[in-house]
Amino acid sequence: MIKDAKKIYHEAIVIDGLNVSNWKSDSVFARLRAGSITAINATVATREYPT
């Protein structure tokens, strides 16, 4: 059963839908590739401070 799950995962399109990584680091891309991520939605978050 686990072999089937791994096979399905590696053949699937895997999308990380909430990625807030520090894009200045090449290790981000290496970790995404190692996890067999096919695509990402690069989330940009900002914090607003009251004035």
ZIKA-V136520 format. One record per helix or strand of 3 or more residues. SS is the DSSP state (@ for helix, = for strand). FROM is the first residue (numbers start at 1). TO is the last residue. If there is no record, write none. Layout:
SS	FROM	TO
SS	FROM	TO
This chain:
@	2	11
=	15	19
@	26	34
=	39	42
